[in-house]
């Protein structure tokens, strides 16, 4: 099992703020758009944050279940509650979608309760294997080491009933597929892999109910832009002519185009940083510009322009 505390470089008593602070620092360091060799570490950091930032998941991670805890749970007569799994969908969003917190419409296929049989699957009778409880108990060992486990009934799949006369409309499944529409307002603090649950918009499960819809955000790289925490990252391709002749480059931005001057001592292995031009959430992010040089042969006109520019800038009145 991975050591999530070690991955995030924090101790086991770390607060939520400590976890978030470390995650933001490391995700920025290892994001593939900034560090081409950091993809694996970026995934581990994101996975660790997803677990440790959630109280329930962190509790389960810190206290893994073992045979003795299971034994005492079943010994005291507790039963596992059958939960309805969430339906997971990926929603692709751009930096602009997040910046302006746009509404995104989604159409997806979902299983719904059959209107003909009401979700029962047809005429039903109580399952004789589990007596209608949906669960069966099995006992192992003897004496002090005797353990009782509760399992889902394999004949009724936990419903407590068996279909004796299948519904002609759904074939006994109790569900039919249909298309659902949902509109989601994109939060301004969305990061890659952020999950949002919409109650009761998932699949219907026979005799259990309808699950939730879990939307997983995927930030796409559109028009050269991507997002890391509260920062905006933009990729700009230049050639040598652009660098020498022009006194600045035009950078598109959600708030409007901006002109950026390239320092004379600029080194292309580090991005240009413009403070305060990122996302404005609890903290204000920055704009990082990655400049990539495109090497190509220059024509005569470009050569003359470059020479003219060099001659003008090489002499000064003393």
N, C-alpha and C positions, 0 to 999 in steps of 0.2 A: 504494500500500500504506500502511495506517495506521501511524503512528509510535507503537507501544505504549509505548515508554519516555517519550515526551512526554506521552501520555495519563495515565500513572501518576505523572508529574512526578518521574522518577528518572533516573539516568544508566545507561549500559550496563554498568557494573561493579557494579551494585546486587546485594546478596545476596538470598537467598530471604526472609530476615527483613525486609529493606528493602521488598521487593515486597509482602509480606503486610501490613506496617504501612501502606504508602501505600494499598493496596487497601481496607483496612478504613476508613481515614479518608475516602477519596473516595466509597466506596459508601454510607457513612452520609450524606454531604453531599448526594449526588444521588439517593438512593432516592426513587422517586415518592411514597411515603407521607409523606415529610418535605418533599420539594421537588417540587411539581407540575410544574415546568418542567425537571426534571432527568432525564427518562426516557431521552432519547437518550444523554446523557453517561453515565448509569448503565450502559446496554448496552455502550458503548465501554469503560468501566472494567472491566466483568465479562469482556468478550472479551479485553482486554489481559492481565488477571490469569490467565485460563485458559491462555493461550499461555506467558507468561513464568514462571509458577510450575511449569511442566512442563519438565524438563530436555531431553527429546527435541524438544518443540515449540519451545522457546527456541533450541536449536541450529539447527534448520531455519530459524527466522525470522532468526537472525543470519547464517546462511550459505545464502542462497537458491541453488538449483541453477541452473547455466547450461550453455550448450552445450559449453564446454570440459570441465567436470567430467563431463558425460555422455559426452563423447567418450573421455576417458581411462578411464572406468569400463568402457565397452564394448570399448575397445582391449585392456584387460587380461583380457578374457574373462569379466567378472563378469556374472551374470544377475540380473534382478530376481526376487525371490521372490514368488510369488503368495500374497497374504494373503487371509484370510477376513474380510469386513467384519462388524462387530458389529451386532447387532440392538438398536435403540434404543427404549426405552419410557419414557414420562413417568409418574412416581409422584407423586401429589398427597399432601402431608402437611400437617398443621396444626402450630401452635406447640406444642400439647399433645403431639402425636406425637413431636416432637423433644425436648421437655423431659424426657419420661419414657422416651425411647429405645424406643418401642414396636415390636413386630413387625408388619409389614404384609404381608398375603398378596396375591399377584398371580396372576391367571390370564391367559395370553396365548397367541396362536396362533403356532406355530413350524413350519417345514418340517423334516421328519425323514427319515432315510434309508429308502428303500422296502425293506420286509422281503422282498419277492418277488425283487427283482433285486440286493439288497445295495447299492443306491445307484449301480449302473453304468448304469441306464437300459435294460438289456436285453443282448443279445449285442453285443459290441464288437470292433472291429479297430483296429489301430494307424493313426493319422492319417497319410496319405501326404504331406500338405502340410508337416508339421513333423517327420516321422519319429518321432513319439511324444514329442517334447520339450515340446510345448505352446507353443513360441515360434518365431518366425521372425526372421531378421536382414535388415535392409535397409541398403544402403550408398549414401551421397550424396557428391558432390564427387569431387575427385581430388587426388593429391599430398599435401601437408601438410594440406590442408583436407578430406581424406577423412574422413568420419565414418560409423560403423556404429551403428545403433540396434537394440535388441531389442524386439519387439512380440509381444503375445499372438496366437497363431494364430487367424485369423478363421473357420476352418472347424471347429475343435474347441473353441473358446473356452478354450484353455489346458489342456484335460484330457489331451491327447495321444492320445485315442481318439475313434472315431466309432461311433455306434450303428447297427448294420446290421439288427437285429431288435428293435424297441422292446418293452419290457416291457408286458404287457397291463394290469398293475395301476396303473402310474403314467404310462403313455403315453409312456415314454422319458425322462421328466424325472429319474428317479432319486430323487425326493423325494415325500413325501406330507405333508399338513398334519395337525397334531394340536394338542391343547391341553396346555400345561405349567402346573404350579403351582410357585411359588417363594415362600418367606418371607424377608423382608428386615428385619433389625434396623436401625432408623433411627439413624444416628450423631447424637450430641448436638451436633456442630459443623457440621451440614449448613447450607449457605447456598443461596439461589436459584441453580439451575443446576449444583449439585454433581453430579458423575458418579461412579458406582460400578460396577465391572465384576464380573460373575459368570462365571467361566471355564466354557466348554463348554455354556452354556445358550442359545446363539443358534441361528441357522438352519444347516442342513446344506447343504453345497455339494458337488456331485458330484465325486468323486476328489480332493477337497481336505480335507474334514473339517468339523467343526462349529465355528462361530464362538462368540463370547462374547455375553453379554447386557449391554448398557450401560444402566443405570438413571439417568435424569436427574430430579433432585428439583425439584418445583414446590411452593413454599410457598403454601398457600391462606390467604386472610384469613377466618378463622372466628371468630364471636363477638366481632368487633372487634379481634382480635389479629393481629399479623404479627411477623416477625423480621428484624432487620438486624444481621449479625455476631453478637455475643453479647448484644445488647440486645433487649428485648421492647418492642414499640410497641402501645399500646392506644388506640382511638378511643372517646371518651365524648361523648354528646350530652346537653346540659343546657338547661333553659329558665330564664328569669330568676327564677322562683319557687324553683327548686332552689338557685340561687346565693345568694339572699338569706336564705331561711328555714333551710336545712340548714347545720349547722356542718361538714359533710364529705360526701364522696361515697363510695359503696361501689364498689370496683374488684375484679372477679374476677381471680384469679391461680391458676396451676397448684398453688401451695402452699396455697391457701385465700383466701377473700375478705379484703380489707383496706380499712380506712377511711382516706381521704386528705383532709386539710384543704386548702382552696384559699386561698392567700395573698390578703390584702386588696388588694395592689398587683399582682395577677396580670394579665398581658397575654396574650390568647388567641392571639397570633401565635407564641408559643413554647410548646413542650410542657413539662409538669411532669416533673421528673426525680426518681426515687426510686432512690438508690444501692443497689447490691448485690441488686436484685430481678430481674436478668436471668438469662442462662444461666451456669452455673458450670462452665466448662471450664478451660482453662489460665489464662485470665483471667476475672474475674467481670464480667458485664455489668450494665446498669441497666434500669430500667423507665421508659419515656417515655409520658406520657399526653397525647394530643392532645385538647383540649376544643373542641367545636363547640357554639355556642349556637343553640338553636332558638327563633326569635321567634314568639310566638303571642299572641292576645288572652287576657287573664286574666279569670276569672269573678269574681263578687262575693266568694265565699268566699276565693279566693286573694288578692284585693285586701285584704280585712280582715286576713288573716294577715300579709301584707307590712307593712301599716301598724302592726299590733301589734308586729311584730318591730323595726321602725324606732323606734317610741316607746320600747320597752324598752332599746334600745341607745343612744338619743340622750342620756339623762340619767344622770349619775353623782353619787354623794354627794361633796361637796367637804370 
